[in-house]
Amino acid sequence: MRFTINGQAVEASVDLRTSLLDLLRDHLHLYGTKKGCNQGACGACTVLVDGNRINSCLALAVQYQDRAVTTVEGLAGEHGLHPLQQAFIEHDGFQCGYCTPGQLCSAIGMAAEAERGVPSAVTADLSAGPVVLDHDELRERMSGNLCRCGAYNGIVEAITQTLVTGAAE
């Protein structure tokens, strides 16, 4: 199978039943993406595929051949951390850090969804174009990513500073 992982061409020979999460962690040794519930309920395994967020524990690797997969390791640029990563540090958006990679990838995917006008369960105007990430929208859209430590206030502050009021990369 062929993939583009964090901008690099990768080939892997794995069982067709291998999840994208297991491909990343067990075969490509990209340990940033975490295995939490392994049922798609916690969001710890969130990665971006062609810019869209997915739960990699529920996805078969074979489904994503020849697609661009971005993990937390691929967010930083040549000049340092992604602005959202830096904001997580500045706003204490993590405690144990286990959920942080999934939170970061999910937030970046969420901002792109809102920009494209993809509605959520709380979107009031479905025809308004880009969705404003206000208090309720942001929390609804990030509700699939759990933090057992309860660092939600810092997570929301970091996202708001970087992707709502700041310039996203």
N, C-alpha and C positions, 0 to 999 in steps of 0.2 A: 504494500500500500504506500501511496505517496501523499505527503502533506506539506504544507508550509506552516511551520510552527515558529512563532515569534520572528517572522521574516526569513527564516532559513528553510531550505528544502530538506525534507527528511523522508527517508524510506524505512519502512518497518515491516517485518514479516511476523504477523501475530494471528492468532486464532480469530476467525470472523466474529466470534462472540465476545471479543474483548471490548470493554467500554472505552470511551475516549479518555475517561479519568484514569483507568488502569494503563492505557497506552502511555499517557503523559508521565505518570508516577513510576510504574513498574518497568517500563521498557525504555523510556527516554530520560528517566531520572530527573524529571522536572518536578520537584517536590513542593513547589509553592502552592499548587492547587491541592486543596485538602479533601480527604474523604471523611465526611461527617456521618450523615445518616445512611448514605448509599441508597436512598429512596426518593431523592429529589425534593425533600421537605425543608432542608436547612440552608441551602445555598452556598455552603462552604466550597463546593466544587465548581462554582460558576466560572466560565471562561467565555471569551468572545470568539465567535465563528463568523467570519466576514463582517465583523463589527456588531453582530447581534449576540446577546447574552443567552447562554444555554446552561443547563445543569449537565455537566459532563458525565456524571454517574449514570444518567439515564440514556445516554447516547452511545450507540455503537460506533467505534472508531471507523469502521468501513463506510459509514454514512457520510463521513467528512473527508473522504479522499479528495485531493486536489483543491481543498478549501484552505483559507487562511485562518489559522487558529492562533489566538493571542492569549497567553497565560499571564499571570502577574509578573513573571520574569521578563516578559516582553513589553511591559508598560514604560519602563524607564528608557530614556533616550541616551544618546552619547554625551549629553551635557548634564546628566544626573537624573534624579527621580522625576517621575511624572508629577505635575503640580498637585494632583489629587493625593498621591503618596506623601508628598511633603505636607499637605494640609492635614492628613491623618496624624502625622507626627505632631504638628503644631497644636492641634485641637484635641489631643489624646483620644483619637478615634479608635483606639484598640487598647486592650489590657493584656490578655494572654496572646492575642494575635492570631489565633486559629482561624477565625472567620474573616480576617482582614483581606486575604487575597480574593475571596469570593465577593466581599463587599466592594472592593475596588473595581473589579471587572464588572460587577452588576451596575454600579453607579455610572460607569462610563457608557455601558450599553443603554441604561435607562435614560441618560441625557440625550443620546442619539434618537431613541424612540420618541421622546417628547418633542424634539426638534422636527421629526418627521410627521408629527401630529397623531401618533398612535395613542388612542385613548386608554385610560385605565378605568377601574370600577368607579372612581370618583370624578372623572372628567365631566364637567357640566355641559360644555358646548362641543359637540362632536364634529362640528364643521369649522372650527375656529383656526385651523392650521396648527402651527407650533403650539404645544401645550405649555402653559406657564407652570413651572415647578414650585407651586406655593407649598405651604405647610402640609396640607392634606395630600396633595399629589405626590410630593416627594416621599412621604411616609408610606403611602399606599404602594407606590412603585418599588420601594425597597423592602416591603414586608415579607418577601420570600427569602430574605437573608437574615438569619437569626444570629444573635450575639448572646452567648450564655453569660458573659461577664456584665452585660448591661451598659455597654459603651455607646448606646444609641445617640445620646446628646452630642458627643464628640464626632460621631460619624455624620450626623445630620449637619453639624456646623461645618465640617470639612467639605462636604458635598455642596452645601449652600455657598460657601466662599469660593470654591473652585469652579463648579459647573453651573451654578445659578447666577451668581453675581460677578464671577470672575471670567476670565477667558479660558475656555477649555482647549486642550491640545488635541 
